[in-house]
Amino acid sequence: MQPIPIKTTIVGSWPFPSWLEFASQNLDKFGPADVNEMIEDAVVNAIHDQVAGGLDVITDGEQTRLDFNLSFYGFIKGIQANHEETRKYGPPAHDQRGKHTIVEKLSAPKGLGVLEEYNRLKRLAPEGKILKASIPGPYTLSGRMLPGEIYKDRWEITEALMPLVALELEKLVEAGAQEICIDEPSMSCYAYKEDTKRFVDIFNRTVKGIVGKTRIGTHLCFGNFKGRSIGKKTIAPMLPDFLDMTFDELHTEMCVLNFAEVHLLERFAEKMDVAVGVIDVKSYYIETVEDVKERIQKCLKYVPAEKLAVAPDCGLSQTARWASKLKIESMCKAAAELR
């Protein structure tokens, strides 16, 4: 397939329709058939919004995920919710997301649910769009787990989660997934203080079984829980080690950095394609087409058009649906005009 110059994409998540959020808080009022119908309808809505906005690459909008990590914890055996570790009140922040204590060896006998999401997307999506699946990498997935007496630390938890993620990736490839994004924001958040070579080794071993079989991307952001970052906002510590990660496309935030480090994208573009955040998901200012064109032109100084994709900084699950639709429309129009 010929590369699309200035390809338009999203990270993975799309805002929930309001009725889905209400229904998810009142599931006791619905039967299994009702729930399945709601899931299908929500994915149809997400697909419609993305196609109407003009995106080249679409997802299922992650409509079955109520939390980036914790939704996956429902598929993982060996963990127990630890409510004592969670702050209940005050301004929203990551410490309100909840933690889980590990009580036995981790396993996922029914998989992690991403295969089911992708098969649903494939069945419901129109022809002609590139379909993308997304899944947290093992280091990020370990982020809300406490070792208990089973594992020594986060590194050991990550090693235990790696085969679970790797198996899901292999199943996605078997299902024909065109693009798979392995989200590892914890790596970008902590690149300034942790062993970046160790991060590279973890990532490469996770994707080893699918290299060359599908298009592999990774999303490296600084957090977006309730529209708030948690990491140190700089991509500089990722260099040069992250250049050795085995993926085809890097997705990084840039609006949140006010494009201060856009020149560093040139280093990544020497080895891979680059998807750049040109839409600010943490702001309700609606970018105009001219705003986005200006941002894309900044990127084109360092990334060739055929290697550049444009996207929101992060997932859109924390941005209102009305705003997301307007922002994506501006982004896609800007990309089309610059092509």
Disulfide bonds with the S-S distance in Angstrom:
none
